[in-house]
């Protein structure tokens, strides 16, 4: 049970750290949400924003970083 508690704590801290990075990324990387594949629809009071290219870019970067992390710390 202690190991499961530690795992939940690590996952929670990782999610908080990723959230902090995303908040800082919007300030220091202003083009991140304005890539050519990001769709924006405006119709009166309704606004829809689909950051498709940004999601793909973040996914690729996260996959590469996770694979490097796993490769370094794999026992």
C-alpha positions in Angstrom: 0.0 0.0 0.0 2.9 2.3 0.7 4.3 1.8 -2.8 0.9 2.7 -4.3 0.8 5.9 -2.2 4.2 6.9 -3.4 3.2 6.2 -7.0 0.1 8.5 -6.7 2.2 11.2 -5.1 4.8 11.0 -8.0 2.1 11.1 -10.6 0.4 14.1 -8.9 3.7 16.0 -8.7 4.4 15.2 -12.4 1.0 16.5 -13.5 1.5 19.7 -11.4 4.9 20.2 -13.0 3.6 19.7 -16.5 0.8 22.2 -15.8 3.4 24.7 -14.6 5.4 24.2 -17.7 2.4 24.7 -19.9 1.6 28.0 -18.1 5.1 29.2 -18.6 5.2 28.0 -22.2 2.3 30.3 -23.2 4.3 33.3 -21.8 7.7 32.4 -23.2 6.7 30.6 -26.4 3.9 32.8 -27.8 3.7 30.9 -31.2 2.8 27.6 -29.4 -0.9 28.1 -29.7 -0.8 29.8 -33.1 0.6 27.1 -35.4 -0.7 26.7 -39.0 -2.7 23.5 -38.0 -4.5 25.1 -35.1 -8.2 25.8 -36.1 -10.2 28.7 -34.8 -13.9 29.2 -35.5 -15.8 32.4 -34.5 -19.5 32.7 -34.9 -21.1 35.6 -33.0 -20.7 34.7 -29.3 -19.5 31.2 -30.0 -15.7 30.6 -30.3 -14.2 27.2 -30.9 -10.5 26.6 -30.8 -8.9 23.3 -31.8 -5.1 23.3 -31.3 -4.4 20.3 -33.5 -0.9 21.1 -34.6 0.1 22.1 -31.1 -1.3 18.9 -29.6 0.7 16.9 -32.2 3.9 18.8 -31.4 3.5 18.4 -27.7 2.7 14.7 -28.1 5.8 14.1 -30.1 8.0 16.0 -27.7 6.5 14.2 -24.7 7.0 10.8 -26.4 10.7 11.6 -27.1 11.3 12.9 -23.6 9.6 9.9 -22.0 11.6 7.4 -24.1 14.8 9.2 -23.2 13.8 9.1 -19.5 12.9 5.4 -19.7 16.1 4.6 -21.5 18.3 6.4 -18.9 16.5 5.1 -15.8 15.7 1.6 -17.0 17.2 -1.0 -14.7 
